[in-house]
Amino acid sequence: MPKKKTQKVRFHKGDKRPGGKQVKLSYDTKLVKRGRKMIWQVIEQPTKSVISEYFFEEDARKLADFQNEHKIWQNNGGVPPFLCLNYMSKN
């Protein structure tokens, strides 16, 4: 009878388990007025964080379409807050 392999990773009291369910991310563009300028923002849903800002709609739409197609940050739960321009916490 073969030996049973022992678990190599040790868990300690207070260790947290891996994260819960994954949320579906989507990216959208929004026109915002800043003073006298009109700026297009790329916004991540459901975190509502502003990923980037552009003067032209085509540039913002290009980034939003790319992110919606490839979902690069899906496994991380969205773009990290330190890379966002304006991060809205989940309430």
C-alpha positions as CSV (number, residue, x, y, z in Angstrom):
1,M,0.0,0.0,0.0
2,P,1.5,3.4,-1.0
3,K,2.3,6.0,1.6
4,K,0.0,9.0,1.9
5,K,1.7,12.3,1.1
6,T,1.6,14.8,3.9
7,Q,0.6,18.4,3.2
8,K,3.7,20.5,2.7
9,V,2.0,23.9,3.4
10,R,1.3,24.5,7.0
11,F,-1.7,26.5,8.1
12,H,-1.7,28.4,11.3
13,K,-4.5,29.7,13.5
14,G,-5.7,33.0,12.1
15,D,-4.7,32.3,8.5
16,K,-7.3,33.5,6.0
17,R,-8.6,31.3,3.2
18,P,-8.5,32.5,-0.4
19,G,-11.0,35.1,-1.5
20,G,-14.7,34.6,-2.1
21,K,-16.6,34.8,-5.3
22,Q,-15.2,36.7,-8.3
23,V,-17.2,39.7,-9.5
24,K,-17.7,40.4,-13.2
25,L,-15.8,43.5,-14.3
26,S,-16.9,45.8,-17.0
27,Y,-15.4,49.1,-18.3
28,D,-17.4,52.1,-19.5
29,T,-16.7,55.7,-20.6
30,K,-18.2,58.8,-19.2
31,L,-18.0,62.4,-20.2
32,V,-17.1,64.8,-17.3
33,K,-16.7,68.5,-17.2
34,R,-13.7,69.9,-15.4
35,G,-13.8,73.7,-15.3
36,R,-14.0,74.6,-19.0
37,K,-12.7,71.3,-20.3
38,M,-14.6,68.2,-21.2
39,I,-12.8,65.0,-20.3
40,W,-13.6,61.3,-21.1
41,Q,-13.1,58.9,-18.2
42,V,-12.8,55.1,-18.3
43,I,-14.6,53.8,-15.3
44,E,-14.5,50.2,-13.9
45,Q,-17.7,48.7,-12.7
46,P,-18.7,47.6,-10.0
47,T,-15.7,49.2,-8.2
48,K,-16.5,52.6,-9.8
49,S,-12.8,53.5,-9.9
50,V,-11.5,55.9,-12.6
51,I,-8.8,54.1,-14.6
52,S,-7.8,56.9,-16.9
53,E,-8.8,60.2,-18.5
54,Y,-8.6,61.3,-22.1
55,F,-9.5,64.4,-24.1
56,F,-10.8,62.3,-27.0
57,E,-13.7,59.8,-26.9
58,E,-12.0,57.4,-29.3
59,D,-9.0,57.0,-27.0
60,A,-11.2,56.3,-24.0
61,R,-13.4,53.9,-26.0
62,K,-10.3,52.0,-27.3
63,L,-9.1,51.3,-23.7
64,A,-12.6,50.3,-22.5
65,D,-13.1,48.0,-25.4
66,F,-9.7,46.4,-24.9
67,Q,-10.3,45.8,-21.1
68,N,-13.8,44.5,-21.8
69,E,-12.4,42.0,-24.3
70,H,-9.4,40.7,-22.4
71,K,-10.3,41.2,-18.7
72,I,-6.7,41.6,-17.6
73,W,-7.5,42.5,-14.0
74,Q,-10.3,40.0,-13.5
75,N,-8.3,37.6,-11.3
76,N,-7.2,40.5,-9.0
77,G,-10.7,41.8,-8.5
78,G,-10.1,45.0,-10.6
79,V,-7.3,47.4,-11.1
80,P,-5.3,48.0,-7.9
81,P,-6.2,51.3,-6.1
82,F,-2.7,52.7,-6.5
83,L,-3.0,52.5,-10.3
84,C,-6.4,54.3,-10.4
85,L,-6.9,58.0,-10.6
86,N,-9.9,58.0,-8.3
87,Y,-10.7,54.9,-6.3
88,M,-14.2,54.6,-4.8
89,S,-14.4,52.1,-1.9
90,K,-17.2,49.7,-1.8
91,N,-19.9,50.8,0.6
